[in-house]
Amino acid sequence: MENSVEFQFETEMSAYRFLNTVKHIDAEGLRVKFGRSDHHVSVRYRYGIGEFDSTLSTLDDLARELGGEEVS
């Protein structure tokens, strides 16, 4: 199953730092790109049904550390 989430940041630099950090997370089918603007980052990945997947929690924690939050 595929999951899609977008994060918003106060600055372009924070969004860019998040984007580059997320590229190195081990997640199946991971795709990371700027979202609606240069202050948004869109993340897509696949997770297995019936398995615990901590990817979203990891993304939320990283975004929070960089001053961002989930918007979708």
Beta strands, then each sheet from edge to edge (+ up, - down):
strand 1: 2-9
strand 2: 31-34
strand 3: 40-46
strand 4: 68-70
sheet 1: 2+ 3- 1+ 4-
end
